Each structure stands twice: as C-alpha cells, then as structure tokens.
C-alpha cells in the first residue's frame, strides 16, 4: 500500500488515521490540504512528512498566477511558512522544504512555468531517493541482525512512515528477506497506537511474525530474555548522536541498557541535524490533550483532567548501540562519525 502518489495535479495520500479498519485515500489539490494532512497525522513519519511537504511546495507553486519568478519566490516563502509550522520536531520537513527552495534558486532567470516544472521534478526526486535510501538502510542494518532474532520495535518506522520500504521496519524486512527467521514484538505506542494500528498491520501484510504488546510490557519481556535487540526510527538526530523519536523510545533505551540488549536507530542522512549540538536543542512537539483522554473517540479519562502529551522524547547517545544510515552503520564517537557522513554541515 503506497503512502502517497503524485498525480500531476494533486497529491494522493493514504489516510493513516483510518488504518487498519479502513483504507481511505485523500486528494490534496492544494498546499493547505497537505499542511492539514501533516498536522493531523494523516501522513506521518519523518521521511514521509518531508516528501509530502515537497509536493506541497509544488501545489503551492501551481496556485500562483501572474507575475514573474520573483513574485513566485515570495509566494512560495509563504507556502513554506505554512508547511514548516505544521510539526516542529521532524527535521526532514525542514530539510525537504529547504531543498525545494534551493532547487528554485538556480532557476530565477526562467519563467514561472519552467520553475514549477523544476520544483515538480525535485519533489519526485526526493520521493524516489527516499525509497532507495531506505533500501540501503535495510542492507546495512540486516548485517546487525542475528539468525532467529526476536526484535522489539516502537511506533511505526515502516513504509507508511516513508516514501516506501521503511527505516527500522526496512531493516527487519531485509533481514526477513535474507532468511534470518526474525520475529517481532511491536509496542502498541500510546496515545495514537501507531504500533498497533500500523506496524502490526504492515508486518502482518508482509507475513513477518509479529506479536503486539502494550508499551508497559517491554521491560518484562527483556527480563524474561525474550528480546535480542531493539530497533527504532528517528525524527531528528543531533550532531552528538542524541535522537528524538516517538515518546516512549527513551524508556526502551534505558531498559535495553539495563538488560545489555543492543539498541539501534535506523534513519536516512536527511534526519541528521548537524546544526544542533545535542538533543536538548530539539523542539519537542506537544499535541492535543484529547489524544490522551480518548481512545478511538471514546473518553477514557475524567473530563477536563490535566494532560501532558509530548509526541517525542530524546534518547541520549550513550544509550544507542549504533545508528544505521543509508551511508553505513555509525557508532560512537557519534560527533566524529556523523560529521564524516554528512560533511559536517546542517541539513
């Protein structure tokens, strides 16, 4: 099932809020619809958000009428501002919008129509590139997976979170294809249940053995010796190797460390933000309190009860065994190794 597809005049998105009970696609005919889909998590996962935002920039450009390229550039600055204000933590969003703006900057002497074609080509390239990067992550990561491994994962870092194939789940897919007989334990991932609704569904569709657990069961499974390694995705990686990922990731890393279990992070180079020295500088999104008070629209807490609902937490680099990227596997010292694969610049 494709996360998104470009139709030439609109972006077709799979509504991930409806899965797995309903397969529904959304037609985004303008950038505001794309921004809304990102904000409401109809499309989610750092790489998928980046690709969707790139096509949002194309749709924004297509709405422009009259004037010259200079006027189009100003118009797209407003479009970019709207898209960038949807979700603050996933760096791929900012990386993709910046890349789209840079692709335009070298064509300012052309017509608006020509520039729009350039933007469309760039967005399609971002999409294609993400699929290839994920497959490379899978190739490098599979080498870390032993035969008959029991793997714990959190949230959803599969094809639904990317342009295709997946990061953490991509590693699992490749290991499975390599004949390693892996089994997976998927955290349900409260409050929006991405593990239960999305990861379990993806793996089941791929016929990869998966068992769903509540988030609070992970430590007990480790204590019982039923987990061989943990692998998760990432929404932003700081220069020192600190990682922002779905809330609950830090707890798993602490538990894995206590039980001497490898803890791996899988992410493309576009998720690395060398402009941030450490994880304390990562902006953590806090979402609607009703996401915690309700499950499936049903109130499960006292009306008006105060809620703290950060969407992400930060796992410190000392808890991470290795970061699996499309350029290879990186281990400590992360500051030096991440600099090598990114050239040292911010994304």
Secondary structure, 3 states (H helix, E strand, C coil): CCCEEECCCCEEEECCCCCCCCCCEEEECCHHHHHHHHHCCCCCCHHHHHHHHHHHHHHHHHCCCCCCHHHHHHHHHHHHHHHHCCCCCCHHHHHHHHHHHHHHHCCCCCCHHHHHHHHHHHHHHHHHHHHHHHHHHHHHHHCCCCCCCEEEECCCCCHHHCCCCCCHHHHHHHHHHCCCCCEEEEECCCCCCHHHHHHHHHHHHCCCCEEEECHHHHHHHHHCCCCCEEEECCCEEECCCCEEEECCHHHHHHHHHHCCCEEEEECCHHHEECCCCCHHHCCCCECCCHHHHEECCEECCCCCCCCCCECEEEECHHHCCEEEECCEEECCCHHHHHHHHHCCCCC
